[in-house]
Each structure stands twice: as structure tokens, then as C-alpha cells.
Amino acid sequence: MKAMILDAIYDLKEETSPLQLVDIAVPEIKKNEILIQVQACGICHTELDEIEGRTPPPQYPVIPGHQVVGEVIETGADVDNFLPGDIVGVAWIFSACGKCEWCQNGLENLCSEFMATGRDVNGGYAEYMAAKAAFTVKIPDFYSAIQAAPLLCAGAVGYRSLKLANISDGDYLGFTGFGASAHLVLKTAQYLYPKSHFQVFARNPAEREFALSLGAEWAGDTSEKSPLQCHAIIDTTPVWKPVVEALSNLKSGGRLVINAIRKEDHDQDQLLRIRYEEHLWQEKEIKSVANVTISDVQKFLDIAAAMKLIPAVTEYPLRKANEALLELKAGNNIGAKVITFL
């Protein structure tokens, strides 16, 4: 099969082809796994974190990709919930131990044995991949593979961030950054909280226009003050400046939810700008999002299908994965990017 592999950490300011296109054997599955013929795989900022060394290092070489949709080709001996021909999805969560206090309480995203698709095991930048049946979901018939792929991370982890924002209908919700995840969360929030008000902070004018076209009431630069302070803000950016700016746009008792695996290091001095009385006093709080549970993935897919949520998508063939990643790095993003094998 053809696959894109990552074999080391790269500086994307210097390296334009961090992934190499190779021919390797189709994976063999274990008794609790399924073999998937990949039809589409979403591209995520986490791939940039892997390439540039901000996540725990994978075992090289590794095939990235954790928003995977495809057809079941083969099932292991212990698998009874999938059949060949089923269209399924695999998200960032590849597996967890199933035994610890976190797993027993539906928080397998916090398990110390959490394994990430495309980092700890091979992912979906390939024509085939093996997946744990217990951590795989069925894709609603409403969706094509290309439409469904971004829902598995940009959507599902974004849905988790929306839950953690803990807003009520009628509240003001803000977004810092407006790319693959935020545009899906905005649409979901509009569906779940139809009386609420949405404000967007983004440095890219095109992203601000995109947000307004989807129903945001206001959109401004990251450093601007919103017309009204927010009950909660979801940060989907890779840097620290928006975090600092968002804190000053929160109401008393407001919550900032940081929806990111890692932040880039080059602007860490921005953290020194946090002043307690301006940014954190009055019981403001910061909450991080750690990974995603399999329940988040399934619930979000069900909600998305019910509301007929269709992500904005740009398609790329596998051989152009590097090009897509560099565009993502440069911030040239409206909606989600998807590798397609169809």
C-alpha cells in the first residue's frame, strides 16, 4: 500500500517535505482489530505538532493521521460489532487500558496508557490501517467519507471543548481562531444553544469574514475587545497571545477552554503579560482539553447528523499531504483539509 511516513522531527521553516511517500505492506490485524481501507483522512494541526516535536515523540517511522474514514475489509476473531462493508471512523483515541479509574468513569482520554492514532500507532495517511474495534465508530449514512473525516477530531474534540465551556442557552460564547475546529463548534453551538450569542477573535480577515457568514454576531482581531464580554471562550489557536487576550474578554466567573494538544514556543513571553487583576481575578478560570473520549466521538457524530452539519472542506490527494500541511502552518485555512483516496 502507499503511505506517507514521518521519520524524524523537522523544522518546517526549513523542510518542505517532512513526510515521505512509500510503499509498505498492508497491516496485519489482531483478534480485537479491524482492517480499514481508507477513503479519507482529515489533516489536523496536531500533525504539525508531531512533525515539529511538540508532542511526545512517536516511534519512528510512523504514519500520521487521526481523522480516518473508510470501509471495513477484514475483522479479527473477537470482533462482533463490525462487518466487512461497514463505513467506520477512527479518531485521535486509538485505545486506552479500560481498567484504570479514568476508563471506568468514561474518561479514557485521561488514561495513562492512552494511545493516539497516527502518533503512537500508524494512522490514516495510508491506503489501509488497522484499528481497535472497541475504539472505532460507525459513520452515519448521511455523510460521505470526505464530509465525515473532519468531524472525528476538529468536530469531536471541539464538541468536548464546548461541553467543558459549560455555557447555558443565551450566554455569550467566544472563539479565538476560526479554522477547522471552530467553524464546526460554532455551528454545533448554534444548534444546541439557539438563543446564545457568538463572537470570534481571529487575526486572519478571511477567517473573520467566514465566521460572520456562518452567523457570528461580531468578529475582530485577536487583540480587539469584543462589544460584550463572554461567559466562555474556546481557544483553538497554536500560540499563547490569544490566550492572554481572551482572558481580558471574559466576564467575571468566565471560563477559557484551551482546545490544543500543545502550544508553540516562539511566543511564550506572551505569558508574562498575564496580570492577575485584569486577566484572572473575579473567579475567571482556564480549562484545558485533553484528547477525546470514544463517547465524545459517537455523540458528536449523532448530533452532527441530526443537525445535518456539513464541514467546509478542501481536498488533497495523498501525494500532496506535505503541501496541505505547509498551508495549514502558514494559516491559509478556511474550514478543514482532507486527504482523499476516492
N, C-alpha and C positions, 0 to 999 in steps of 0.2 A: 504494500500500500504506500501511497505518498503521504508524507507528513512534514510539518515544519518543526524543527527541534531547536531548543536553546541549549548551548553547551558551556556557557560561562556568563559572567557579569559583563555588561558593556555600557560604555558611556555614549548615550545617543546623540551627544553633541559631536561625536567623532565617528561613530559607527552607524552606517545607514542600513546595514543588513545583518541585524543580530540573530535572526532566525535563518536556518539553513533548510532548504528543501531536499529531502532524502527519500529513498525507497527502503522501507524496512518491512519485516514480517508482520502480518496481521496478528494481533494479540491472541493468546490462548486464554480462555476463561476458567475461573474456579467454579466450584459447585454452587456457590451463592451469587454468581455473577451472570450478567448477560452480555452478549456481543452486539454492539450497535454499529450499523452502517450510517455514518454521519451525513446528514443532509444540510445542516447549517450550524455555525458556531459564532456566537456573539464575541465581539472584541471589547475588552474591558481595560480600564486604567490600571487594574491590578497586574496585567501583563507588563506594563511599563515598570511597575514596582519590582517585579521579578527580574526583568532584564537589567535594571539599574541597581539591583542589590538592596532594596529597601525591605523586602520580606525575608523571613527565614529562608536560607538557601535551599534550593531543591537538590535532589540527587541528579547530577548531570550525566548524560543528556536527558532532557525532559521535553515532552510535547505540551505546550501551554494550551489554554482554552478551557473555560468552565461555564459556558452558556451553550450547552450542546443539545441539539435536537436531531433525532434520527430514527431509523427503523430497526426493530429487534430482529436480528438474523439467527441468533442461537441463544439458548438458555441453559444454565447449569442444572445439575441433577436435583438440587434443592430448591429450585425456583418454581413457584406455582402461581405467582401473581402477574406474570407476563407470558405472552405467546409470540412466536415469530410473526412479524407483520405489524405488531403494535408500534405506534409512534410515541416515543418517550423523550424525556428530557433529563439532563444531568446538570446540576448546579455546582456552586463552589464547594458545598459539603459533599465529599466523596464517601466518607464513613466516620464513625465515632465508636467508642468502645461498647456502648449500650448498657453499661453496668454501673458507672460512677453516679454520684449524687446529681450531677447535671443532666446526664442522659435519662435518669429515672424520673426527672421532673420536666422533661420536654425541653431542656436547654442544652442539647447536644452540641450547640455552637460553642459552648464554653468547655467542652471535654478536653482534657489534657492530651488525649490521643486523637483529637480531631485531625483528619487528613483532608487536604484540599485538592480538588480536581485541577489538574494542569500545573501543580506545583509539587505535591508530594507523590503524585502518580500521574501517568500520562493522561492528557486531556483531549480536547476536540479539534485541535488544528491538525486533523488527520482524517483519512477516509474511513477508518474504523477505530473504535475504542471499547475497552471493557469497563463495565460499571457494576457496582454493588446493587443488586435488585432492591434491597431494603431502602436505598437512598436514591432511587430513581422514581420519577413521576410520569404519569400518562399525560400527554398533551391533549387538551380539549379539541374536539373535531373542528371547532370554529376557526382554528389557527392553521396557517401554513407553517412550515418549519422556519422560514425566514422571519415571519412575524413573531413566532414564539420565542426564538433564541434570546432576544434582549430581555424578555420577561423573567428569565431564570436567574439573573443577577441584578442588572440595573433595575429591574422591576421588583424582584423578591427581596433583595437587601434594602431597596428603597422602601418597600412596604414595611419591613421591620423598623426602619428609621421612623416611619410615620406612626407606627404603634408606640414607639418609645417617646415620640413627641408629646403624646398624651393630651391631644387637644380635644375640645368639645365643639360641637356644631355652632358656628357663629364666631369662633375665635379667629384671630389674625395669625396666619402661618407664613413664614418667610422661607426663601430658598437662597443660598449662596452658591453660585454656579448654576448653569442650566443646560446640562448635557443629557447623556443617555438616561441616567437615573432620574434626575429632577423632573424631566418632562413627563415621565411616566407617573411619578409620585404626585405631581400636580393634578393630572387627570384623575388619579385614584382618589385624591383628597376631595376633589370637586364632586365626585360620585358619593363618597362616604359622608362628607360634611358639606352639603349643598348651600348652607347659609354662611359658610366661612368666607374669609377674605384672604387673598393671596398676593404676596409681594415678592419680587425677585431682585436679587443683587448679583450682577454679573459684569465682568469687565468687557466682554465682547458685545458690541452693539447688535450684532446679528442674533445672539442668544437672547438679548433683551426684547428684540422685536418678535422673536419666536415665542417667548413667554407671553407677551401681550396678545399675540394671535391665538393663544390657547386659553385665554381668559384671565390671566393675571391682571389685577387691578392697577398695579404700578410696577415699573421696572426701572432700576437705576444702576449706576456703577457700584462696585463693591464698597467704595469708601463713602457713598452717599448715605444720608439719613432718610429713612422711609417716612412717608407722611404720618403714619401712625405706628407706634411700637408694636412688636409682635408678641403673642403669647408663647410662641415657639418658632425656632428657625432650624432648618435642616441644612447642614453644610455638606456639599458634595465635591468640594474642591481638593486639589492635592497639596495645598500650601497653607501657611499659617495666617497670613494677613486677613483673609476673610473671617477667620475665627474671631480675631480681635475686633474687627469692625462689627460683626454680628452681635457680639455681647453688648455693645452700646445701643443696639436697636431692639433689645429685649425689654419687655415690661418687667416690673417688679415681680419676682416669683417665676419669671420665664425660664424656658429650658432651651439650650442649644444642643442639638444632636449632631455629632460628627460622624458622617457616613463615609468612612475611608479606612482602608487597611493600614496605610502608612501616610505620613506627610513628608514632602520633600524637605531637604535640609537647608537649601540655599537661603531661605528667608527666616531662619529660626530666631534671628534678632527681633523679629516682629513680636515675639512673645514677651520681650522686655517692655513692650508698650502697654501691657495689661496693667491698669491701675485699679486697685480694689474698689475704690469708691465709685468709679464710673462703670466698670465692667462686671463686677461680681457682687457688689453689695445688694441689699434688698432681696436676698434669698434667690438670686439667679443661680442656675446650675448648668453644668456641662455633662452630657451623657455620650458615651461612645457606642458605636455599633460594632459588635464582634461577630463576623461571619454571618451565618444564616442557619436556621433550623429547617429540617425537611418539611415540617408543618407550615412554616412561612411560605415555602415554595408552593406547596399544594394549595394553600388558602388563597395566595395571591393569584394563581392561575385561575381558580374558580371565580374570584371577584372580577378579574380581567375579562374572562369570557362572558360573565353576566352583564358587564357594562360595555362589552364589545370594544375594548381598548385595543387600538392598533398603534404600535410604535412607529415613529418616523425612522426609516432605515436607509442606509447606504450600503450597497452590496459590493463585495470584492471576491475574486477567485482566490484560492489558497496561495497561489504563487505571488500574490500582491499583499500578503499579510504584513510584510515589513513596511510597505508604503502606507497602509492603513494605520499602523502603529505610530509612524512618524507624523502623520496628520493629527492623530489623537494627541501626541506630545506637543504639537505646535498650537493646539487649541482650535483647530479647524473642524468644528464639530456642530452639526445640527442633528439632533436625535442620536441614534445608535448606528454602529458599524457592525456588519455581519459578514463573515466568510461563508460563501455558499458552495455546495457541491452538487447542486441540482442542475 
